[in-house]
Amino acid sequence: MGSGAGNFVKVLLRNFDVLAGPLVSLVYPLHASVRAIETQSHADDKQWLTYWVLYSLLTLFELTFAKLIEWLPIWSYAKLILTCWLVIPYFSGAAYVYEHFVRPVFVNPQSINIWYVPKKMDIFRKPDDVLTAAEKYIAENGPDAFEKILSRADKSRRYKQHEPMYGDW
């Protein structure tokens, strides 16, 4: 009987990530989210909405890179640690990641995609070039927003022209 309990503990320890993962990443956040909905405070709502956004992005990452991740034996433990950091309100990991990485990408409408690659022209539409992209940006954000971006780009270009090059001292 003693060795049966010992074997059970060994199995639990070997599969800790498999057992703890769903509890940490799904069960506790689900419970906390329901409790947050029932309170009048908006702070806890923001914490759990932020967590679910990040959990969705993490799940998309896993689905996209599943073939690479299966080669990483520590992935499940790393994901468990990351999820704990995101979930435990003491660390505010979800708020940190959201404010520093997710929000600037999704919320900042003033940024222009610097990785813009023109598409090829086809017979049924006009060429997709920088001018077309600028016209689209002006239509979506207004001419003032476009002027601000041009002003920033001009300032940046002038600054780089007056910046001393290596060996110009």
C-alpha positions as CSV (number, residue, x, y, z in Angstrom):
1,M,0.0,0.0,0.0
2,G,2.9,2.4,0.8
3,S,4.5,1.9,-2.6
4,G,1.2,2.6,-4.3
5,A,1.0,6.0,-2.7
6,G,4.6,6.6,-3.6
7,N,4.0,5.7,-7.2
8,F,0.9,8.0,-7.2
9,V,3.0,10.9,-6.0
10,K,5.7,10.2,-8.6
11,V,3.1,10.2,-11.3
12,L,1.7,13.5,-10.0
13,L,5.1,15.1,-9.9
14,R,6.1,13.9,-13.4
15,N,2.8,15.3,-14.8
16,F,2.7,18.4,-12.7
17,D,2.7,20.7,-15.8
18,V,-0.2,18.7,-17.4
19,L,-2.3,18.9,-14.2
20,A,-1.4,22.4,-13.1
21,G,-1.6,24.0,-16.5
22,P,-5.4,23.9,-17.0
23,L,-6.0,24.9,-13.3
24,V,-3.7,27.9,-13.6
25,S,-4.6,29.0,-17.1
26,L,-8.3,28.2,-17.3
27,V,-10.0,27.2,-14.1
28,Y,-8.7,29.9,-11.8
29,P,-9.0,32.7,-14.4
30,L,-12.6,31.6,-15.2
31,H,-13.6,31.7,-11.6
32,A,-11.9,35.1,-11.0
33,S,-13.5,36.5,-14.2
34,V,-17.0,35.5,-13.0
35,R,-16.3,37.1,-9.6
36,A,-15.0,40.2,-11.4
37,I,-18.2,40.5,-13.5
38,E,-20.3,40.4,-10.3
39,T,-18.3,43.2,-8.5
40,Q,-18.8,46.9,-9.1
41,S,-15.0,47.5,-9.5
42,H,-13.7,47.9,-13.0
43,A,-10.1,47.3,-12.0
44,D,-10.6,43.5,-11.7
45,D,-12.6,43.5,-15.0
46,K,-9.6,45.1,-16.7
47,Q,-7.2,42.5,-15.1
48,W,-9.2,39.6,-16.4
49,L,-10.0,41.0,-19.8
50,T,-6.3,41.7,-20.2
51,Y,-5.5,38.2,-19.2
52,W,-7.9,36.6,-21.7
53,V,-6.5,38.8,-24.5
54,L,-3.0,37.5,-23.7
55,Y,-4.2,33.9,-23.2
56,S,-5.7,34.1,-26.7
57,L,-2.5,35.5,-28.2
58,L,-0.5,32.7,-26.4
59,T,-2.9,30.1,-27.8
60,L,-2.6,31.5,-31.3
61,F,1.2,31.5,-30.9
62,E,1.1,27.8,-29.8
63,L,-1.2,26.8,-32.7
64,T,1.0,28.7,-35.2
65,F,4.3,27.3,-34.0
66,A,3.1,23.8,-32.8
67,K,5.7,22.0,-34.9
68,L,8.6,24.0,-33.4
69,I,7.2,24.0,-29.8
70,E,7.0,20.2,-29.7
71,W,10.8,20.1,-30.0
72,L,11.1,22.2,-26.8
73,P,10.9,19.8,-23.8
74,I,10.6,22.7,-21.4
75,W,7.8,24.5,-23.2
76,S,5.0,23.3,-20.9
77,Y,6.9,24.4,-17.8
78,A,7.8,27.7,-19.4
79,K,4.2,28.3,-20.3
80,L,3.1,27.4,-16.8
81,I,5.5,29.9,-15.3
82,L,4.5,32.6,-17.8
83,T,0.8,31.9,-17.1
84,C,1.4,32.1,-13.3
85,W,3.1,35.4,-13.8
86,L,0.1,36.7,-15.9
87,V,-2.6,35.3,-13.6
88,I,-1.3,36.2,-10.1
89,P,-2.4,39.8,-9.5
90,Y,0.6,40.5,-7.2
91,F,2.9,40.4,-10.2
92,S,0.6,42.3,-12.6
93,G,2.2,40.5,-15.5
94,A,-0.9,40.7,-17.7
95,A,-1.1,44.5,-17.2
96,Y,2.7,44.8,-17.9
97,V,2.6,42.8,-21.1
98,Y,-0.5,44.5,-22.4
99,E,0.7,48.0,-21.7
100,H,4.2,47.5,-23.1
101,F,3.6,45.1,-26.0
102,V,0.0,44.5,-27.1
103,R,-1.5,48.0,-26.6
104,P,1.0,49.8,-28.8
105,V,0.4,47.4,-31.7
106,F,-3.4,47.4,-31.5
107,V,-4.4,50.7,-30.1
108,N,-1.9,53.3,-31.5
109,P,-3.6,54.5,-34.8
110,Q,-0.8,57.1,-35.4
111,S,1.8,54.5,-36.2
112,I,2.5,53.6,-39.9
113,N,3.6,50.1,-40.8
114,I,7.3,50.5,-41.6
115,W,7.3,47.0,-43.2
116,Y,5.0,48.2,-46.0
117,V,5.6,46.2,-49.1
118,P,3.8,47.4,-52.2
119,K,1.6,44.7,-53.9
120,K,1.8,44.0,-57.5
121,M,-0.6,45.8,-59.8
122,D,-3.4,43.8,-61.3
123,I,-5.8,44.6,-64.2
124,F,-8.8,45.5,-62.0
125,R,-7.3,48.1,-59.6
126,K,-4.8,50.9,-59.5
127,P,-1.2,50.2,-58.3
128,D,-0.8,49.7,-54.6
129,D,2.1,52.0,-53.9
130,V,3.2,54.4,-51.2
131,L,0.9,57.2,-52.6
132,T,-2.1,54.9,-52.5
133,A,-1.2,54.0,-48.9
134,A,-0.8,57.7,-48.0
135,E,-4.2,58.5,-49.5
136,K,-5.8,55.6,-47.6
137,Y,-4.2,56.8,-44.3
138,I,-5.4,60.4,-44.9
139,A,-8.9,59.1,-45.6
140,E,-8.9,57.0,-42.4
141,N,-7.1,59.4,-40.0
142,G,-7.4,62.8,-41.5
143,P,-4.9,65.2,-43.0
144,D,-3.7,66.5,-39.6
145,A,-2.6,63.1,-38.5
146,F,-0.7,62.7,-41.8
147,E,1.0,66.1,-41.3
148,K,2.1,65.1,-37.8
149,I,3.8,62.0,-39.2
150,L,5.5,63.9,-42.0
151,S,6.7,66.4,-39.5
152,R,8.1,63.7,-37.2
153,A,9.8,62.0,-40.2
154,D,11.3,65.3,-41.3
155,K,12.7,66.0,-37.8
156,S,14.1,62.6,-37.6
157,R,15.8,62.9,-41.0
158,R,17.3,66.3,-40.1
159,Y,18.5,64.9,-36.8
160,K,20.3,62.0,-38.5
161,Q,21.9,64.4,-41.0
162,H,23.5,66.4,-38.2
163,E,24.4,63.4,-36.1
164,P,28.2,62.9,-36.1
165,M,29.4,59.8,-37.9
166,Y,31.9,57.4,-36.5
167,G,35.3,59.0,-36.9
168,D,33.9,62.6,-37.5
169,W,34.9,63.9,-34.1
